[in-house]
Amino acid sequence: MFTIRVYGILINEAKQVLVSDEYIHGGYYTKFPGGGLELGEGTRDCLQREFIEEMNLKVAVGDHIYTTDIYQRSAFNNAHQIVSIYYLVQALEPIFSPLKITPFDYDESQIALYQKTQQIESFRFIDWEQFTPDTVTLPLDKIAAELVKAKY
């Protein structure tokens, strides 16, 4: 079984990279914003939907950065293989979602939501100088981060 994930790499005008700090099924992950492709949806449409759902933010989807070219088993379901697609994105409006300074900084309402969804997330920017493949947790995100650092 394949799971297709689509992620956006947003670099703001201050040359900072947006990441999502997530607590999912008992594990902490720093990753790029995005999510799962739904049936009948294109990858760019998926990414626009995910940014609206996660951050209430309209984005323009730009250059393709990377599509998985190695085998990657899902961290959450051993019967699934992950295919991830990464794009640069640009915010089309100001970001009003709360942005954190420290990783995994969740407020009480987010913690309460975790009881229902088993997932919690917060967003923050990382300065370009501090952004490396080690900034993100997932193996495919590390590849995408390395490509972004080399190209931009």
N, C-alpha and C positions, 0 to 999 in steps of 0.2 A: 504494500500500500504506500502511496506517495502522499506527502503533505507539502503543499506549495505555500511558501511564505514570501511576502513582499515587504521590503524595508526601505525607508527613506533616510538619506543622509542630508541633514540640513546644516549648512554652514552660514552663520549670520554675517552681517556687515562688520562685526568686530572680530571676525575670523575665529569664531567659537563653534564647536560641534555639539549638536543636540543629542543627548542620550536619554534613555529611559532606564530607571532603576526599578526593577520588578522583584517582588517576592511571589514566587509561584510554586505551589505544591511543596512548600517547605524549603525552597532553595532561593538564594539571592543571585540575581543576574543583572548585569549592566549590558544593555543592548541598544540597537537602533530602533526608533519607533517604527511600527508596522504591525502586520499580522497576517492571518490566513486568507488565502484566495477563496472566494465563495463561488459556487457553481453559477455559470452564466456571466461571470465578471472578468474583465480584462485586468492585467496586472497594474496598469496605471490607474484605472478606476478603483481597484482595491486599495491602492496606496492613498488616494484622495479620501476614500471612505474611512480608512483607518485613522488618518490625521483628524478628520472631523469627529469621529467617535472618541478618540483618546484625548484630544487637546482642543476640540471645537475650533480647529484651525484649517482654513482653506489653503491648499498648497498647489503650486504648479510643479508637475513632475518633469524633470529635465533629463539629462544624460544618463544612459545606462552605465552602471559601474561594474557589475559582476553578476553572473549567474553561476550557481554551484556547478563545479566541474570535478568534484570528488564525491565519494560515497560518504554520506553523513546520516547516521542513525538518529532518530528523534531522542531527545533527552527525556521525553515524557511517555513514549510508547515504543518499546523495542520492536514492534511489528511494523513501524513506519520509517520510511526513508524521507529525509528532508531535502527539498529543492528550494533554495532561497534566491531571490532576485533583488538586487540593490539598485536604486536610482538616486541621483541627486535630486533634492527638492528645494523649492524656494517658497517661503511664506508669502502669501498674497495679502496679508493683513497683519496688524500687530498681534503679538502673542499675549493673550490674556490669561491663559492657564497659569496656575501658580508654578513658578520655577524655583527649585531648591538650590542650595549652595552645596550641601553635603549629600553624599549618597544615602539612599534608603531612608530618607527623611519623610515620614508619613504622619498625617494628622489623624485625629480621632475618627473623623468620618470615613477616611480611607480604611482604617483598621476595622471599623464596623462592617464596611462593605466586603472585606476579605472573608468574613464569616459566611457570606452568601456565594461568593464567586471563586474563592480559593486563589485569588490573584489581586495584587495591589501594585500600583505603580506611581512613580513621581518622575518629573523631568528636570533636567539641569543642563547647562552649557558647560563645556570643557574648553579652556583656552587651547588654541592650536598648538602652542609650544608643549603643553602637557598631554595632548592627545596622541596616543600610540595604539598599536594593536592590543597591547596589554590593558588598555582602558576598558575594553569590552570583554565579556565573558565567553560568549559562544564561539566555537571554532570558525564557523563561516563568517561571522561578524569580524573576526580578527583578520581574515583574508581581505574582506572589503575595506577595513580600516587601513591596512597596509597599502592597498591600491590607491585609496584616496590620498594618503600622505605622500605617496610617490608622485601622483599626478597633479595635486593642487598645492 
